[in-house]
Amino acid sequence: MNITGDVVHFPTASEPDARLMWAAEILSLLAADHRLKIARALQTGSRTLSELSQATGLAFKPLVTSISTLLHERLVAVRRRGDDVVYELGNARIGAVILLADAFVTDHSS
């Protein structure tokens, strides 16, 4: 840290530090119960809002709020399937993160 007058200059993050911070942000976004339920439901493929509501048990308002956050952060993508709007994981690796978390929980609950 370098202080010049009233301005504080912090060192810029190195590329590995920046990637680590982004990974922490992704994990933080998935740590919210509703968002994790949605991501888990999307592991098997694209779903409409109605299908997501059935799969997660979430009411419309918390579902839409959580989907909006996931869309904004590009963890979920939206596209058209015929007349339907469907949601899917924005990156297949998100599904791998969820599987790893499930395995970790399973290993530590035994």
Rosetta silent file (secondary structure, phi, psi, omega in degrees, C-alpha in Angstrom):
SEQUENCE: MNITGDVVHFPTASEPDARLMWAAEILSLLAADHRLKIARALQTGSRTLSELSQATGLAFKPLVTSISTLLHERLVAVRRRGDDVVYELGNARIGAVILLADAFVTDHSS
SCORE:     score description
SCORE:     0.000 S_00000001
   1 L     0.000  138.964 -179.236    0.000    0.000    0.000 S_00000001
   2 E  -130.992  125.066 -178.770    1.267    3.451   -0.897 S_00000001
   3 E  -105.657  123.663  178.256   -0.308    6.644    0.476 S_00000001
   4 E  -125.088  108.955 -176.794    0.019    9.814   -1.592 S_00000001
   5 L    61.116 -123.270  179.228   -1.811   12.806   -0.140 S_00000001
   6 L   -98.674    5.302 -176.077   -5.394   11.665    0.403 S_00000001
   7 E  -103.963  130.734  176.187   -5.199    8.845   -2.150 S_00000001
   8 E  -103.107  123.959  179.164   -4.436    5.274   -1.157 S_00000001
   9 E  -105.875  118.898  177.022   -2.868    3.161   -3.907 S_00000001
  10 L   -97.218  148.816  177.170   -3.165   -0.593   -3.487 S_00000001
  11 L   -64.983  146.494  178.253   -1.011   -2.932   -5.533 S_00000001
  12 L   -74.370  148.170 -179.586   -2.833   -4.470   -8.473 S_00000001
  13 L   -71.453  138.916  174.045   -3.694   -8.131   -8.166 S_00000001
  14 L   -70.007  165.021 -178.300   -1.530  -10.517  -10.105 S_00000001
  15 H   -57.573  -46.593  177.711   -3.310  -12.685  -12.646 S_00000001
  16 H   -61.090  -37.597  177.754   -3.421  -15.757  -10.340 S_00000001
  17 H   -64.342  -40.563  179.726   -4.786  -13.568   -7.512 S_00000001
  18 H   -65.014  -39.810  178.306   -7.457  -12.157   -9.821 S_00000001
  19 H   -66.905  -38.715  178.004   -8.494  -15.672  -10.890 S_00000001
  20 H   -63.911  -41.043  178.314   -8.637  -16.774   -7.266 S_00000001
  21 H   -64.234  -39.562  178.716  -10.844  -13.790   -6.418 S_00000001
  22 H   -66.345  -40.740  177.469  -13.157  -14.650   -9.353 S_00000001
  23 H   -61.267  -41.946  178.602  -13.341  -18.285   -8.178 S_00000001
  24 H   -63.128  -37.635  179.238  -14.265  -17.068   -4.684 S_00000001
  25 H   -66.963  -41.317  178.164  -16.998  -14.873   -6.169 S_00000001
  26 H   -62.239  -46.662  179.568  -18.442  -17.796   -8.155 S_00000001
  27 H   -62.984  -36.998  178.086  -18.459  -20.012   -5.065 S_00000001
  28 H   -64.414  -41.518  178.880  -20.056  -17.207   -3.078 S_00000001
  29 H   -63.875  -37.919 -179.487  -22.819  -16.847   -5.680 S_00000001
  30 H   -80.357  -11.787 -178.897  -23.493  -20.593   -5.565 S_00000001
  31 L   -72.860  -18.910  177.898  -23.446  -20.627   -1.764 S_00000001
  32 L   -73.544  129.452 -173.615  -26.931  -19.090   -1.663 S_00000001
  33 H   -51.473  -50.472 -177.405  -29.483  -21.870   -1.218 S_00000001
  34 H   -63.155  -43.926 -178.551  -31.889  -20.790   -3.990 S_00000001
  35 H   -66.650  -37.395  177.741  -29.132  -20.228   -6.545 S_00000001
  36 H   -65.627  -40.811  177.396  -27.537  -23.585   -5.739 S_00000001
  37 H   -59.444  -42.525  179.969  -30.894  -25.334   -6.164 S_00000001
  38 H   -64.985  -48.810 -179.722  -31.303  -23.714   -9.591 S_00000001
  39 H   -60.715  -41.007  178.817  -27.787  -24.598  -10.735 S_00000001
  40 H   -62.816  -41.983  179.375  -28.242  -28.174   -9.525 S_00000001
  41 H   -65.151  -30.288 -178.495  -31.541  -28.437  -11.451 S_00000001
  42 H   -83.941   -5.680  178.470  -29.842  -27.149  -14.608 S_00000001
  43 L   -60.132  -31.737 -176.315  -27.105  -29.799  -14.452 S_00000001
  44 L   -88.759   -3.224  177.401  -29.353  -32.169  -16.385 S_00000001
  45 L   136.835 -176.835 -176.915  -30.159  -29.673  -19.131 S_00000001
  46 L   -66.823  146.540  178.201  -32.236  -26.672  -20.114 S_00000001
  47 E  -145.137  150.240  172.189  -35.451  -25.872  -18.257 S_00000001
  48 L   -79.888  171.617  175.910  -38.252  -23.335  -18.415 S_00000001
  49 H   -60.131  -40.378  179.278  -39.188  -21.263  -15.358 S_00000001
  50 H   -63.031  -44.342  178.245  -42.097  -23.610  -14.716 S_00000001
  51 H   -64.449  -39.452  178.002  -39.818  -26.661  -14.888 S_00000001
  52 H   -65.260  -40.140  178.985  -37.295  -24.960  -12.602 S_00000001
  53 H   -61.462  -43.682  178.633  -40.018  -24.123  -10.113 S_00000001
  54 H   -65.804  -42.426 -176.446  -41.126  -27.765  -10.042 S_00000001
  55 H   -69.991  -32.898 -174.467  -37.546  -29.081   -9.799 S_00000001
  56 H  -101.407  -20.084 -175.066  -36.463  -26.696   -7.032 S_00000001
  57 L    77.839   10.331 -179.068  -39.699  -26.153   -5.132 S_00000001
  58 L   -85.171  140.661  172.870  -39.138  -22.391   -5.377 S_00000001
  59 L   -71.263  165.917 -173.867  -42.009  -19.961   -5.769 S_00000001
  60 H   -57.346  -49.918 -174.274  -41.946  -17.608   -8.764 S_00000001
  61 H   -61.645  -51.878  178.273  -40.557  -14.481   -7.046 S_00000001
  62 H   -65.589  -29.598  177.548  -37.484  -16.046   -5.368 S_00000001
  63 H   -65.139  -49.342 -178.639  -36.895  -18.120   -8.513 S_00000001
  64 H   -65.450  -40.646  178.480  -36.884  -15.077  -10.800 S_00000001
  65 H   -60.512  -46.203 -179.289  -34.757  -13.053   -8.369 S_00000001
  66 H   -68.335  -41.065  177.201  -32.164  -15.822   -8.165 S_00000001
  67 H   -60.101  -41.903  179.944  -32.214  -16.458  -11.929 S_00000001
  68 H   -58.812  -43.828  178.576  -31.629  -12.734  -12.519 S_00000001
  69 H   -63.013  -46.282 -179.402  -28.526  -12.802  -10.331 S_00000001
  70 H   -64.785  -36.565  176.174  -27.198  -15.922  -12.052 S_00000001
  71 H   -66.221  -45.375 -179.467  -27.879  -14.409  -15.495 S_00000001
  72 H   -58.604  -38.155 -178.963  -26.176  -11.153  -14.551 S_00000001
  73 L   -89.292    3.141  177.689  -23.071  -13.058  -13.436 S_00000001
  74 L    63.284   25.161  174.464  -23.228  -15.303  -16.536 S_00000001
  75 L   -84.905  -19.536  175.904  -23.479  -18.486  -14.498 S_00000001
  76 E  -129.393  143.821  177.665  -26.779  -19.165  -16.266 S_00000001
  77 E  -117.502  158.102  179.096  -27.667  -18.465  -19.895 S_00000001
  78 E  -124.148  143.323  176.598  -31.073  -17.998  -21.497 S_00000001
  79 E  -153.591  171.270  178.176  -32.207  -19.045  -24.968 S_00000001
  80 E   -96.867  140.881  172.623  -35.345  -19.876  -26.916 S_00000001
  81 E  -128.525   94.573 -173.016  -36.531  -23.433  -27.474 S_00000001
  82 L    65.208 -123.158  178.458  -39.415  -23.110  -29.879 S_00000001
  83 L   -87.217   -8.967 -175.532  -41.954  -20.878  -28.131 S_00000001
  84 E   -93.025  148.750  169.174  -40.348  -21.408  -24.716 S_00000001
  85 E   -97.475  124.959 -178.205  -37.642  -19.427  -22.971 S_00000001
  86 E  -122.143  154.054 -179.857  -35.243  -21.870  -21.326 S_00000001
  87 E  -114.894  145.952  178.480  -32.384  -21.476  -18.911 S_00000001
  88 E  -147.580  164.076  177.638  -29.176  -23.503  -18.857 S_00000001
  89 E   -61.967  138.414 -179.889  -25.836  -23.407  -17.121 S_00000001
  90 L   -72.668  -18.157 -179.655  -23.643  -20.696  -18.573 S_00000001
  91 L  -154.981  130.864 -178.450  -20.647  -23.025  -18.373 S_00000001
  92 H   -60.071  -24.889 -179.672  -20.563  -26.818  -18.013 S_00000001
  93 H   -67.176  -21.633  175.448  -17.847  -26.464  -15.374 S_00000001
  94 H   -61.622  -41.686  176.821  -20.440  -25.007  -13.006 S_00000001
  95 H   -60.974  -38.488  178.329  -22.039  -28.462  -13.004 S_00000001
  96 H   -65.641  -36.967  177.544  -18.653  -29.985  -12.181 S_00000001
  97 H   -62.953  -42.593 -179.987  -18.283  -27.606   -9.218 S_00000001
  98 H   -65.674  -42.645  177.486  -21.660  -28.729   -7.890 S_00000001
  99 H   -61.785  -41.060  178.240  -20.763  -32.413   -8.313 S_00000001
 100 H   -63.546  -42.778  178.442  -17.482  -31.820   -6.486 S_00000001
 101 H   -62.972  -42.116  177.776  -19.296  -30.048   -3.642 S_00000001
 102 H   -61.551  -42.831  179.365  -21.784  -32.935   -3.404 S_00000001
 103 H   -64.102  -40.694  179.521  -18.917  -35.436   -3.279 S_00000001
 104 H   -61.562  -45.757  179.585  -17.152  -33.395   -0.607 S_00000001
 105 H   -63.308  -43.372  179.251  -20.285  -33.275    1.546 S_00000001
 106 H   -61.412  -45.160  179.799  -20.856  -36.998    1.066 S_00000001
 107 H   -61.365  -36.749 -175.015  -17.239  -37.803    2.040 S_00000001
 108 H   -91.204   -5.716  177.699  -17.438  -35.680    5.177 S_00000001
 109 H   -97.325   -4.884  179.807  -20.838  -36.872    6.341 S_00000001
 110 L   -81.648    0.000    0.000  -19.744  -40.507    6.562 S_00000001
